[in-house]
Structures are given as C-alpha cells and as structure tokens.
Amino acid sequence: MRILMTIVALSATLALSGCPTDSTTGGGGGDLACAVDTTTRVTCTANPDVRLLTALQTLQAMKASFETQFATVTWMGGIAGTAIDRDGKIMDKGPMIGTAPFVMEMGSGWTGNFCTGQGATDNTLNYDTTDGKCTALRDCGPGACETTPLYVFPVVDSPAAIQAAFPGDPAGTLYNLMLVLGNGAVWTVTRLAITGLTAETKSVDANTGAVIP
C-alpha cells in the first residue's frame, strides 16, 4: 500500500490534482479520453519513461507526451513533488513510513497540469508520475486555457533548488517541492522529518536560484 501525501491546496486554475495512481493504467499508452470522474486515471499518452526525473525533465517529458495527441499544449504554471530525493529526482519506490504494524509506502513523484484547446473545447490535462508510473486524467470542463497565461518552464530545476535551500543535508534526505508561477517564481522546498532531520521549509527564487529570506 502506498500513499501520495497531500502537498498543498492551490487556486482553482492551477490545482495540482494528482492522486495515487492506483486505478486504470493500461499498457503502452493511447488516446486520452475525457474522464468520467476525477478518480479514473489512465496510462499517459505515448507512455513516456518518467522514472528518476527532475522537475524540469518531467515537464519536458509530459509536454512531449501530450503533444502526441493534442495540437496545442500549454503548461498551467505549476508542479509539485512528493518525497523527492536529494538529487532532485523521484525514486523508483517511495520510503516506508509509520510504525509497525501500520507501515505503508509514501509515493515519490511529480504532479501538475497542462491544458489544451480554447473556449468550450478546452481541457485540463493532469499527470502523475508516482514511483515512475505515468498516469493522466483529462478534465473536459471548459475554462482552463483561456485564463492561463503563457508560462515558460523554470530556469532553476529541482536539484539546484534543493541544494540552495539545504546545502548541508546528508544523502538520503527527502523533500516536498512546489512551484506555482501564478503566485510568483518561487520554489517552496520542504525537508521531510521522516529521514531523522527536523522538518523545515525554505523558498528559492526559480529564476536565480537564490534563497529568499
């Protein structure tokens, strides 16, 4: 059993609605149809290899994946990572947390949204890469793309953000990361206490890599 920890509640247009990828996941990926509900996830279009990727590598892989089906794909400006390793990448398998006999795996992965289309035909495309398994959900309700600016991918990737925030942490330390450009070009980096260290959150400029006091 594994869980993907809740990272934070975001605004409606930038909601990072990823969730544990325990539902329908196909084989080689295929057309991403409109979801019947918000819990039915399918294998990502083109089934990209999303194992051991940084935040920027994940954004690039997911944009390329969605572009195999949709002519225009726009990033909605947000990405969130759970249980990210010190090298800024997800793990093949998340850490075990809890106390026996109540021990479970905390999923390690990135989640966020792109959108496609305009007006009544625009759709939100959510992805989740927990434990290196790429799943997606297509929300066909209108409204997302028309209100989303043309965001560009961050200059500072997750490895640099972690190193800037916590330069002295030992190998094996894990972090939650979040970037929501609608709230500013700032990485929020939270060190998890599950590795024996004290939980702490720092902010890093996503353009310069400088720690924000």
Secondary structure as UniProt FT lines:
FT   STRAND          2..3
FT   HELIX           12..14
FT   TURN            38..39
FT   STRAND          42..43
FT   TURN            45..46
FT   TURN            51..52
FT   HELIX           55..67
FT   TURN            68..69
FT   STRAND          74..84
FT   TURN            86..87
FT   STRAND          96..99
FT   TURN            100..101
FT   STRAND          102..106
FT   STRAND          109..116
FT   HELIX           119..121
FT   STRAND          123..128
FT   HELIX           130..132
FT   STRAND          135..139
FT   HELIX           145..147
FT   HELIX           158..165
FT   TURN            167..168
FT   TURN            171..172
FT   STRAND          175..180
FT   HELIX           181..183
FT   STRAND          186..191
FT   HELIX           193..195
FT   STRAND          200..205
FT   TURN            206..208
FT   STRAND          211..212
//
